[in-house]
Amino acid sequence: MRTVIAGGHGKIAQRLERLLAARGDRPAGLIRKPEQATALLAAGAEPLVCDLESAPVAELTKHLEGADAVVFAAGAGPGSGAARKETVDRAAAALLADAAEAAGVRRYVMVSAINVDEEPPPGTDPVFAAYLRAKAAADADLRARTALEWTILRPGMLTDAPGTGLVDLSPDAPRGEITRDDVAAVLLALLDTPATAGLTLNLVNGSTAVDAAVTRAATAG
């Protein structure tokens, strides 16, 4: 299976790339800087240089040809201003969806953030509020696309602690922490479970094994 990951140099993306490569899949990562290619090659992924803030849809579409799935794991990152939350966290997600549709890639898994449909409370840092609104808009855009088999994954607060393999995955899982290792493991399981298409799922660490949690979510619909 060929999976193209937007934000291919990110912490979650590289974990997912290693998982995919370890089982013989063909992961590819979209990166903005050519010097990031070394890290992707070390993870077993094909580096694809494409700036999602400036590339036309036709350029991105060429990178997606022959792919079985795409994963949006890009983000403007800490230290970026509100404007880049719009150009990366919202617009780049929509660009990837446009390109997936043009390339005939139906499966799209979005890495979002927990509870972004809620309006940021008063006093929220303006840049973080812009991030939350951008993620909510990207999710809404994806939900409206009937040509894609999308799943939206909304992790809680991310940590770099070792993965536990135990999660709470459901539309209403409460706020909490989740390791990046476990996010990557859940993404892998979602890619393997087409029945999760059409679902928006919160993710935090919990007490259910990853595969069982994904199966339960797919069954619950």
VOPAGU-2260 file (C-alpha; in pm, 1 decimal, decimal comma):
REM VOPAGU-2260
SITE   aa  ch    i         X         Y         Z
SITE  MET   A    0       0,0       0,0       0,0
SITE  ARG   A    1     126,6     347,5     -87,5
SITE  THR   A    2      31,8     613,1     164,9
SITE  VAL   A    3     127,3     977,4     114,0
SITE  ILE   A    4     161,0    1178,5     433,9
SITE  ALA   A    5     139,7    1557,4     437,0
SITE  GLY   A    6     376,3    1702,2     693,8
SITE  GLY   A    7     604,4    1408,3     634,2
SITE  HIS   A    8     886,4    1542,5     852,3
SITE  GLY   A    9     664,3    1584,7    1158,6
SITE  LYS   A   10     695,5    1377,6    1474,3
SITE  ILE   A   11     375,2    1180,4    1421,2
SITE  ALA   A   12     438,3    1141,9    1048,5
SITE  GLN   A   13     783,6     992,3    1094,6
SITE  ARG   A   14     648,1     744,6    1347,7
SITE  LEU   A   15     375,8     641,3    1102,9
SITE  GLU   A   16     626,6     615,5     818,9
SITE  ARG   A   17     839,2     376,2    1022,0
SITE  LEU   A   18     535,9     161,2    1104,4
SITE  LEU   A   19     428,1     146,3     740,6
SITE  ALA   A   20     777,2      70,5     612,3
SITE  ALA   A   21     832,8    -199,9     874,9
SITE  ARG   A   22     547,0    -404,9     736,3
SITE  GLY   A   23     650,5    -361,9     373,7
SITE  ASP   A   24     426,1     -73,3     269,0
SITE  ARG   A   25     547,4     219,7      60,5
SITE  PRO   A   26     506,8     537,9     262,6
SITE  ALA   A   27     586,4     875,9     111,4
SITE  GLY   A   28     610,5    1206,7     290,8
SITE  LEU   A   29     540,1    1553,2     156,9
SITE  ILE   A   30     807,6    1791,9     282,9
SITE  ARG   A   31     875,4    2162,3     231,5
SITE  LYS   A   32    1254,1    2160,3     261,3
SITE  PRO   A   33    1484,4    1930,9      58,1
SITE  GLU   A   34    1716,8    1893,8     358,6
SITE  GLN   A   35    1437,3    1708,6     541,5
SITE  ALA   A   36    1466,8    1419,5     296,0
SITE  THR   A   37    1740,9    1245,0     495,6
SITE  ALA   A   38    1512,4    1191,8     794,1
SITE  LEU   A   39    1238,4    1047,1     575,2
SITE  LEU   A   40    1475,1     808,1     402,8
SITE  ALA   A   41    1591,1     690,7     746,2
SITE  ALA   A   42    1225,9     625,6     835,4
SITE  GLY   A   43    1181,1     417,8     520,7
SITE  ALA   A   44     972,0     678,1     338,0
SITE  GLU   A   45    1000,5     836,3      -4,5
SITE  PRO   A   46    1054,6    1213,3      29,9
SITE  LEU   A   47     836,1    1429,9    -193,3
SITE  VAL   A   48     932,1    1797,5    -194,9
SITE  CYS   A   49     618,1    2007,5    -224,8
SITE  ASP   A   50     534,5    2329,8     -40,5
SITE  LEU   A   51     168,3    2296,2      52,7
SITE  GLU   A   52     142,2    2671,1     111,4
SITE  SER   A   53     226,1    2757,9    -247,9
SITE  ALA   A   54     191,1    2449,9    -470,2
SITE  PRO   A   55     -91,6    2444,0    -725,4
SITE  VAL   A   56    -327,7    2151,1    -702,8
SITE  ALA   A   57    -190,2    2002,5   -1027,3
SITE  GLU   A   58     159,7    1975,3    -878,0
SITE  LEU   A   59      34,4    1802,2    -566,3
SITE  THR   A   60    -192,2    1574,5    -768,2
SITE  LYS   A   61     111,0    1431,9    -949,6
SITE  HIS   A   62     263,6    1330,6    -615,3
SITE  LEU   A   63     -55,8    1144,0    -522,5
SITE  GLU   A   64     -91,0     940,0    -838,9
SITE  GLY   A   65     -94,4     569,8    -757,9
SITE  ALA   A   66    -148,6     625,9    -385,9
SITE  ASP   A   67    -399,2     418,9    -190,5
SITE  ALA   A   68    -446,1     672,6      89,2
SITE  VAL   A   69    -339,4    1013,5     213,6
SITE  VAL   A   70    -285,2    1132,1     570,0
SITE  PHE   A   71    -287,2    1498,0     667,6
SITE  ALA   A   72     -40,4    1536,6     954,0
SITE  ALA   A   73      91,4    1880,9     865,6
SITE  GLY   A   74      82,3    2180,8    1093,6
SITE  ALA   A   75     221,5    2530,6    1110,8
SITE  GLY   A   76     383,7    2436,0    1440,0
SITE  PRO   A   77     477,9    2630,5    1751,8
SITE  GLY   A   78     610,9    2978,2    1698,7
SITE  SER   A   79     405,8    3041,8    1385,2
SITE  GLY   A   80     149,5    3319,5    1376,4
SITE  ALA   A   81    -222,1    3315,7    1311,9
SITE  ALA   A   82    -174,7    3363,8     936,6
SITE  ARG   A   83       8,3    3031,0     899,3
SITE  LYS   A   84    -261,6    2849,3    1095,4
SITE  GLU   A   85    -485,5    2950,7     806,7
SITE  THR   A   86    -243,9    2865,1     524,6
SITE  VAL   A   87    -125,5    2532,4     669,0
SITE  ASP   A   88    -378,8    2393,3     913,7
SITE  ARG   A   89    -680,9    2484,2     702,4
SITE  ALA   A   90    -584,6    2564,4     343,4
SITE  ALA   A   91    -321,1    2292,3     302,7
SITE  ALA   A   92    -566,4    2031,8     431,1
SITE  ALA   A   93    -818,3    2143,7     171,8
SITE  LEU   A   94    -548,7    2143,0     -98,5
SITE  LEU   A   95    -462,3    1783,1     -12,6
SITE  ALA   A   96    -830,5    1692,0     -41,1
SITE  ASP   A   97    -857,0    1865,5    -379,5
SITE  ALA   A   98    -550,7    1678,0    -503,9
SITE  ALA   A   99    -673,0    1346,1    -365,5
SITE  GLU   A  100   -1000,3    1387,4    -550,4
SITE  ALA   A  101    -816,8    1478,3    -871,9
SITE  ALA   A  102    -582,5    1178,9    -838,5
SITE  GLY   A  103    -865,2     937,5    -757,8
SITE  VAL   A  104    -738,6     866,9    -404,8
SITE  ARG   A  105   -1049,1     811,8    -196,8
SITE  ARG   A  106    -906,8     734,5     149,4
SITE  TYR   A  107    -816,5    1043,8     352,6
SITE  VAL   A  108    -724,5    1039,8     721,1
SITE  MET   A  109    -703,8    1376,7     894,6
SITE  VAL   A  110    -503,3    1446,8    1209,9
SITE  SER   A  111    -704,2    1718,9    1379,7
SITE  ALA   A  112    -728,7    1819,5    1747,4
SITE  ILE   A  113    -969,1    1729,9    2023,8
SITE  ASN   A  114   -1295,3    1925,2    2057,5
SITE  VAL   A  115   -1212,6    2184,8    1791,6
SITE  ASP   A  116   -1583,2    2224,0    1710,6
SITE  GLU   A  117   -1616,6    2415,5    2038,2
SITE  GLU   A  118   -1555,4    2790,1    2020,2
SITE  PRO   A  119   -1233,3    2878,4    2205,8
SITE  PRO   A  120   -1323,4    3013,4    2552,3
SITE  PRO   A  121   -1265,4    3377,9    2642,4
SITE  GLY   A  122    -903,6    3444,2    2728,8
SITE  THR   A  123    -763,2    3184,6    2489,6
SITE  ASP   A  124    -432,2    3290,5    2335,6
SITE  PRO   A  125    -524,5    3449,7    1999,1
SITE  VAL   A  126    -281,1    3238,7    1798,8
SITE  PHE   A  127    -401,1    2917,1    1962,0
SITE  ALA   A  128    -760,5    3023,5    1901,2
SITE  ALA   A  129    -673,2    3076,7    1534,5
SITE  TYR   A  130    -526,0    2725,9    1526,3
SITE  LEU   A  131    -841,2    2571,7    1674,9
SITE  ARG   A  132   -1065,7    2757,9    1431,3
SITE  ALA   A  133    -845,0    2657,4    1137,1
SITE  LYS   A  134    -860,9    2290,8    1236,9
SITE  ALA   A  135   -1238,5    2311,6    1278,9
SITE  ALA   A  136   -1274,1    2466,9     932,6
SITE  ALA   A  137   -1050,5    2200,2     777,4
SITE  ASP   A  138   -1258,1    1927,0     938,7
SITE  ALA   A  139   -1581,6    2084,7     815,7
SITE  ASP   A  140   -1444,6    2108,6     462,2
SITE  LEU   A  141   -1345,8    1742,6     467,1
SITE  ARG   A  142   -1682,3    1627,9     602,0
SITE  ALA   A  143   -1854,4    1796,8     310,0
SITE  ARG   A  144   -1661,2    1597,5      48,3
SITE  THR   A  145   -1863,3    1305,2     -80,4
SITE  ALA   A  146   -1586,9    1179,6    -313,0
SITE  LEU   A  147   -1357,6    1093,3     -22,0
SITE  GLU   A  148   -1369,0     816,9     237,6
SITE  TRP   A  149   -1248,4    1033,4     523,0
SITE  THR   A  150   -1177,4     972,5     887,7
SITE  ILE   A  151   -1100,1    1259,1    1124,8
SITE  LEU   A  152    -877,8    1172,6    1421,7
SITE  ARG   A  153    -871,7    1427,2    1704,6
SITE  PRO   A  154    -587,2    1360,0    1949,0
SITE  GLY   A  155    -568,5    1520,5    2289,8
SITE  MET   A  156    -254,8    1682,6    2431,0
SITE  LEU   A  157      43,4    1522,0    2259,7
SITE  THR   A  158     339,6    1384,0    2453,6
SITE  ASP   A  159     667,0    1215,4    2360,8
SITE  ALA   A  160     635,7     950,5    2631,7
SITE  PRO   A  161     669,9     589,6    2513,6
SITE  GLY   A  162     352,1     449,6    2363,6
SITE  THR   A  163     126,7     242,4    2586,1
SITE  GLY   A  164     -79,0      70,5    2317,1
SITE  LEU   A  165    -387,2     154,6    2525,7
SITE  VAL   A  166    -629,5     425,6    2417,2
SITE  ASP   A  167    -975,9     575,2    2447,7
SITE  LEU   A  168   -1104,5     628,0    2092,6
SITE  SER   A  169   -1459,6     753,4    2049,3
SITE  PRO   A  170   -1656,9    1056,8    1931,2
SITE  ASP   A  171   -1687,9    1181,7    2288,9
SITE  ALA   A  172   -1364,5    1074,8    2459,9
SITE  PRO   A  173   -1278,9    1343,3    2718,4
SITE  ARG   A  174    -978,0    1570,7    2703,6
SITE  GLY   A  175    -652,1    1410,2    2809,2
SITE  GLU   A  176    -301,9    1323,0    2696,1
SITE  ILE   A  177    -197,3    1088,8    2417,3
SITE  THR   A  178     150,5     980,5    2317,0
SITE  ARG   A  179     264,4    1042,8    1962,6
SITE  ASP   A  180     357,7     673,4    1942,8
SITE  ASP   A  181      -3,8     582,2    2011,5
SITE  VAL   A  182    -137,3     836,6    1762,7
SITE  ALA   A  183      76,8     677,8    1491,7
SITE  ALA   A  184     -41,3     329,5    1589,3
SITE  VAL   A  185    -404,6     440,9    1569,6
SITE  LEU   A  186    -347,4     604,8    1230,9
SITE  LEU   A  187    -205,5     277,0    1101,6
SITE  ALA   A  188    -508,6      86,8    1229,4
SITE  LEU   A  189    -748,1     342,4    1079,1
SITE  LEU   A  190    -581,9     305,0     739,5
SITE  ASP   A  191    -639,5     -69,2     769,7
SITE  THR   A  192   -1006,2     -26,4     867,0
SITE  PRO   A  193   -1213,5     123,6     584,1
SITE  ALA   A  194   -1526,4      94,9     798,8
SITE  THR   A  195   -1406,0     395,7     999,6
SITE  ALA   A  196   -1480,2     619,8     699,9
SITE  GLY   A  197   -1719,9     897,3     791,6
SITE  LEU   A  198   -1621,0     901,4    1158,7
SITE  THR   A  199   -1481,1    1183,3    1371,4
SITE  LEU   A  200   -1300,6    1033,8    1670,1
SITE  ASN   A  201   -1135,7    1181,9    1978,2
SITE  LEU   A  202    -821,1    1005,1    2096,4
SITE  VAL   A  203    -656,1     999,3    2437,9
SITE  ASN   A  204    -467,5     734,3    2629,5
SITE  GLY   A  205    -699,8     489,5    2799,3
SITE  SER   A  206    -747,3     121,2    2871,7
SITE  THR   A  207    -834,1     -40,2    2535,6
SITE  ALA   A  208    -578,0    -192,0    2299,0
SITE  VAL   A  209    -540,5       6,0    1975,9
SITE  ASP   A  210    -675,6    -257,7    1735,5
SITE  ALA   A  211    -970,5    -333,3    1962,1
SITE  ALA   A  212   -1046,5      36,9    2002,3
SITE  VAL   A  213   -1047,8      93,1    1625,0
SITE  THR   A  214   -1265,7    -213,9    1567,1
SITE  ARG   A  215   -1508,3     -94,7    1834,7
SITE  ALA   A  216   -1526,5     252,3    1677,9
SITE  ALA   A  217   -1589,7     105,8    1334,2
SITE  THR   A  218   -1862,8    -120,8    1467,6
SITE  ALA   A  219   -2031,3     155,7    1665,3
SITE  GLY   A  220   -2032,6     367,4    1350,2
